[in-house]
Amino acid sequence: MLSLFRGCVCDAEDDLPPHLRKNTMPIGDDEFENDLEIRLPMYTPKLQHSVLTYSSSPDQPLLGVPIREGTLWHLSAQDRFESVVFSLYVNGFAFSTADGLEAAVSLSPFSLVRNCRFQSGECSKLKSFKVSLLEPDPCCYFAVRSTDDREAEEDRSEWVLSLSHTILLITDSLLPQSRITCDPIPGTPQTNRRLLAGYLIHRDDSDTVSVVYCELQAPSASYASMVVYENELCQRPLMDISIYESSVCCDVVGINCSCFIVDSHHFASQSPSERKLWLRALSNLKVKLQNKAPEPSADEIWHYRMAIREHIQALEATQEPRIVKNPLLREVQKKENTRQKVQPSEECRGDQDVPTAMTNEEFLGTVNGGGGKAEKTEQNQVSL
């Protein structure tokens, strides 16, 4: 591997021009501590349950017609970019080379897109970005080229925003139309200590994701709890994630990313703003645990909810109407339920984030099931 490819730096969302950034809900008072932002740790083993489960495999058919097309440069081997025709769909993308090879890649709620720059060689002259299908691999690098540096930057920003919005659209299509809340359910005592609850997508393994209802509960003794249920009725717990002062509750670095991590569990929320609310609430709980605060009374929990409710209302004011009626991922067979008690995981594995160039044949074989030959894009209809 050339040293060039160990010199790539992935940029955060703040590197986008201000007028192109996704609107997010500001949460800036002292009620919440800043959330931790680190690279992805390893994810948890597959969660067994009987809720809606979807395939996150990248070889699913692309739906509808392209929503954007253009010419990009694809990093094909070492310090070499070649021109490709790039087509963005409602659930993924396709690109084809001049010699007739074509790749079709479906995305998932846990796919990431990041700005990327190389420190030397011909690649450093391009405005590059990285699409990670599932961390840490496989991934693919694209770039735009222009004699005008500002024009190239704007063009790259538009492409990464379009890709990130596609990922958010896929996430949104899987989640039920249900409000995030901080209020307990009358007549359901197990929700009396609720601080925040709502539907999230859980990454079961590299091939499947599931829609679950999660409830963050106030601390009891030396830990708090994040309880995972089948649905908003909260009658059938699937898993209890214990939150200790040493638990890892972190952001995921990506453009307009809605993913976050609680120990070894990866979740995706409907929007980056909602992700921020979950992380701030988790961070606030960890601060109380670190300070050895006494177990909160019912009155104190009521005051916590009042503060959180203000942020929920601000979040709802910025939400956009849904435009997709049907799930954009393929549903898979439901699993049998097993409740789990989850303890803190081992220390996070840092995301090495070292760019590794693939040949066209290697990458096309990866995203098309290892066969080495790309399949033609299948264009089905999607209800919008």
PENORHU-V933058 format. One record per pair of residues at least 24 apart in sequence whose ideal C-beta (glycine too) atoms are under 7 Angstrom apart, sorted by the first residue. I is the first residue (numbers start at 1). J is the second residue. D is the distance in whole Angstrom. If there is no record, write none. Layout:
BEGIN
((I | J | D) (I | J | D))
END
This chain:
BEGIN
((1 | 356 | 7) (2 | 78 | 6) (2 | 79 | 7) (4 | 79 | 6) (4 | 118 | 6) (4 | 120 | 6) (4 | 121 | 5) (4 | 123 | 7) (5 | 354 | 7) (5 | 355 | 5) (5 | 356 | 6) (5 | 357 | 6) (6 | 354 | 6) (7 | 118 | 6) (7 | 119 | 4) (7 | 120 | 6) (8 | 116 | 6) (8 | 117 | 7) (8 | 118 | 5) (8 | 355 | 4) (9 | 117 | 5) (10 | 114 | 4) (10 | 115 | 7) (10 | 116 | 5) (10 | 130 | 6) (10 | 253 | 7) (10 | 353 | 6) (11 | 114 | 6) (11 | 115 | 4) (11 | 117 | 7) (12 | 253 | 6) (13 | 255 | 5) (13 | 256 | 6) (15 | 115 | 5) (16 | 157 | 5) (17 | 154 | 7) (17 | 157 | 6) (20 | 157 | 5) (20 | 161 | 6) (22 | 256 | 4) (22 | 272 | 6) (23 | 318 | 6) (24 | 272 | 5) (24 | 273 | 5) (24 | 276 | 7) (25 | 273 | 4) (25 | 276 | 7) (25 | 314 | 5) (25 | 315 | 5) (25 | 318 | 6) (27 | 276 | 6) (27 | 277 | 7) (27 | 280 | 6) (27 | 311 | 6) (31 | 284 | 7) (31 | 307 | 5) (32 | 280 | 3) (32 | 281 | 7) (32 | 283 | 6) (32 | 284 | 5) (33 | 283 | 4) (33 | 284 | 6) (33 | 287 | 5) (34 | 283 | 7) (35 | 251 | 6) (35 | 279 | 4) (35 | 280 | 6) (35 | 283 | 5) (36 | 249 | 7) (36 | 250 | 5) (36 | 251 | 7) (37 | 250 | 6) (37 | 251 | 4) (37 | 253 | 6) (38 | 250 | 5) (38 | 348 | 6) (39 | 253 | 7) (39 | 350 | 5) (39 | 351 | 3) (39 | 353 | 7) (40 | 135 | 5) (40 | 252 | 6) (40 | 261 | 7) (40 | 351 | 5) (41 | 248 | 6) (41 | 261 | 6) (41 | 264 | 6) (41 | 348 | 4) (41 | 349 | 5) (42 | 264 | 6) (42 | 349 | 5) (43 | 203 | 6) (43 | 264 | 6) (43 | 266 | 5) (44 | 264 | 4) (44 | 265 | 5) (46 | 204 | 5) (46 | 205 | 4) (47 | 202 | 6) (47 | 204 | 5) (47 | 210 | 6) (47 | 239 | 7) (48 | 335 | 5) (48 | 336 | 6) (48 | 337 | 7) (48 | 338 | 4) (49 | 210 | 7) (49 | 230 | 7) (49 | 238 | 5) (49 | 335 | 6) (49 | 337 | 5) (50 | 230 | 7) (50 | 334 | 5) (50 | 335 | 6) (50 | 336 | 6) (50 | 337 | 5) (51 | 210 | 5) (51 | 211 | 6) (51 | 212 | 6) (51 | 230 | 5) (52 | 210 | 7) (52 | 211 | 5) (52 | 331 | 7) (53 | 208 | 5) (53 | 210 | 5) (53 | 331 | 7) (53 | 332 | 5) (53 | 334 | 6) (53 | 335 | 7) (54 | 174 | 6) (54 | 208 | 7) (54 | 209 | 5) (54 | 327 | 6) (54 | 329 | 4) (54 | 330 | 6) (54 | 331 | 6) (54 | 332 | 6) (55 | 207 | 6) (55 | 208 | 6) (55 | 329 | 6) (55 | 330 | 5) (55 | 332 | 5) (56 | 108 | 4) (56 | 110 | 7) (56 | 207 | 6) (56 | 208 | 6) (56 | 209 | 5) (56 | 329 | 7) (57 | 207 | 6) (58 | 105 | 5) (58 | 106 | 5) (58 | 133 | 5) (58 | 367 | 5) (59 | 106 | 7) (59 | 367 | 7) (59 | 368 | 6) (59 | 369 | 5) (60 | 106 | 4) (60 | 329 | 7) (60 | 330 | 6) (61 | 378 | 4) (61 | 380 | 6) (62 | 89 | 4) (62 | 91 | 6) (62 | 92 | 5) (62 | 94 | 6) (62 | 104 | 5) (62 | 106 | 6) (62 | 377 | 5) (62 | 378 | 7) (62 | 379 | 6) (63 | 89 | 6) (63 | 90 | 5) (63 | 91 | 5) (63 | 328 | 7) (63 | 380 | 5) (63 | 382 | 4) (64 | 89 | 6) (64 | 90 | 5) (64 | 379 | 7) (64 | 381 | 6) (64 | 382 | 4) (65 | 379 | 6) (68 | 162 | 6) (72 | 142 | 5) (72 | 143 | 7) (72 | 144 | 6) (73 | 126 | 6) (73 | 142 | 7) (73 | 143 | 4) (73 | 145 | 6) (74 | 142 | 6) (75 | 141 | 4) (75 | 357 | 6) (76 | 359 | 6) (76 | 360 | 5) (77 | 357 | 6) (77 | 359 | 5) (78 | 357 | 5) (79 | 121 | 5) (79 | 122 | 5) (79 | 123 | 6) (81 | 123 | 7) (81 | 126 | 6) (81 | 143 | 6) (86 | 142 | 7) (88 | 162 | 6) (88 | 163 | 7) (88 | 166 | 6) (90 | 166 | 7) (90 | 169 | 6) (90 | 328 | 6) (90 | 382 | 6) (91 | 170 | 6) (91 | 328 | 4) (94 | 377 | 5) (97 | 360 | 6) (101 | 360 | 6) (101 | 364 | 6) (101 | 374 | 5) (102 | 374 | 5) (102 | 376 | 6) (102 | 377 | 7) (103 | 363 | 7) (103 | 364 | 5) (103 | 367 | 6) (103 | 368 | 7) (103 | 374 | 5) (104 | 375 | 6) (104 | 377 | 4) (105 | 133 | 7) (105 | 367 | 5) (107 | 166 | 6) (107 | 167 | 5) (107 | 170 | 6) (108 | 170 | 7) (108 | 209 | 6) (108 | 329 | 7) (109 | 167 | 7) (109 | 170 | 6) (109 | 171 | 4) (109 | 174 | 7) (109 | 201 | 5) (109 | 209 | 6) (109 | 268 | 4) (110 | 134 | 6) (110 | 203 | 5) (110 | 259 | 6) (110 | 266 | 6) (110 | 268 | 6) (111 | 167 | 5) (112 | 252 | 7) (112 | 254 | 4) (112 | 257 | 6) (113 | 160 | 5) (113 | 163 | 4) (113 | 164 | 5) (113 | 254 | 6) (113 | 255 | 5) (114 | 253 | 7) (114 | 254 | 6) (114 | 255 | 6) (115 | 156 | 7) (115 | 160 | 6) (116 | 141 | 7) (127 | 152 | 4) (127 | 153 | 6) (127 | 156 | 4) (129 | 156 | 6) (129 | 159 | 7) (129 | 160 | 5) (131 | 163 | 6) (134 | 206 | 5) (135 | 351 | 6) (136 | 351 | 6) (136 | 352 | 7) (138 | 363 | 7) (138 | 366 | 5) (138 | 367 | 7) (140 | 363 | 6) (141 | 355 | 6) (160 | 255 | 5) (161 | 255 | 7) (164 | 255 | 4) (164 | 256 | 4) (165 | 256 | 7) (168 | 256 | 6) (168 | 258 | 6) (168 | 271 | 7) (169 | 324 | 6) (169 | 328 | 7) (170 | 328 | 5) (170 | 329 | 7) (171 | 201 | 6) (171 | 258 | 6) (171 | 268 | 5) (171 | 270 | 6) (172 | 270 | 6) (172 | 322 | 6) (172 | 324 | 7) (173 | 324 | 4) (173 | 326 | 7) (173 | 327 | 5) (173 | 328 | 4) (174 | 201 | 6) (174 | 211 | 6) (174 | 327 | 5) (174 | 329 | 6) (175 | 199 | 5) (175 | 201 | 7) (175 | 211 | 6) (175 | 270 | 5) (177 | 322 | 7) (178 | 232 | 6) (180 | 274 | 6) (180 | 312 | 6) (182 | 305 | 4) (182 | 308 | 5) (182 | 309 | 5) (182 | 312 | 6) (183 | 305 | 7) (185 | 234 | 6) (188 | 234 | 6) (190 | 234 | 7) (191 | 215 | 7) (191 | 234 | 5) (193 | 217 | 4) (193 | 218 | 4) (193 | 301 | 6) (195 | 281 | 6) (195 | 304 | 6) (195 | 305 | 7) (195 | 308 | 6) (196 | 278 | 7) (196 | 281 | 5) (196 | 308 | 6) (200 | 267 | 5) (200 | 268 | 7) (200 | 269 | 6) (201 | 267 | 7) (201 | 268 | 4) (202 | 265 | 7) (202 | 267 | 6) (203 | 266 | 4) (208 | 332 | 6) (212 | 238 | 7) (216 | 281 | 6) (216 | 282 | 7) (218 | 296 | 5) (218 | 301 | 5) (218 | 304 | 7) (219 | 285 | 6) (219 | 288 | 6) (219 | 289 | 6) (219 | 295 | 6) (219 | 296 | 7) (220 | 295 | 6) (221 | 295 | 7) (222 | 289 | 7) (223 | 289 | 7) (224 | 285 | 5) (224 | 289 | 7) (226 | 262 | 6) (237 | 339 | 6) (238 | 337 | 6) (238 | 339 | 6) (239 | 339 | 6) (239 | 340 | 4) (239 | 342 | 6) (240 | 341 | 5) (240 | 342 | 7) (241 | 265 | 6) (241 | 342 | 5) (242 | 342 | 7) (242 | 343 | 6) (242 | 344 | 7) (243 | 282 | 7) (243 | 285 | 6) (243 | 286 | 7) (244 | 289 | 7) (244 | 344 | 6) (245 | 286 | 6) (245 | 289 | 4) (245 | 290 | 4) (246 | 344 | 6) (247 | 286 | 7) (247 | 344 | 5) (248 | 348 | 5) (249 | 279 | 6) (249 | 282 | 4) (249 | 283 | 6) (249 | 286 | 6) (251 | 279 | 6) (263 | 344 | 5) (263 | 345 | 4) (264 | 345 | 4) (273 | 315 | 5) (273 | 318 | 6) (274 | 315 | 6) (277 | 311 | 6) (277 | 315 | 6) (281 | 308 | 6) (323 | 384 | 6) (324 | 384 | 6) (325 | 383 | 5) (326 | 382 | 7) (326 | 383 | 5))
END
